[in-house]
Amino acid sequence: MISPFAFSPLAVLGMGPMEGLVVLAVIILLFGAKRLPELARSLGKSLSEFKRGKDELNKELEAGRKEAVESAKPVIDTNKTS
């Protein structure tokens, strides 16, 4: 039988629910309960900024790829007389 915790994000790290609670308790002790929302907000902003930068880079790479394909197409001269 598969554990209900097998699909949790902590399972990816090889941690069970008890280890997750210990980590959460240590984080609360280190930073304090008042500072946790501030840390979560800054983490969320950082992740969204990273995602925005990744999306912009992908758009630039795709535009460059299209430009390279267009410039690599051979030009056929139809005015040649044999």
Order of alpha helices (4+ residues) and beta strands (2+ residues): alpha-alpha-alpha
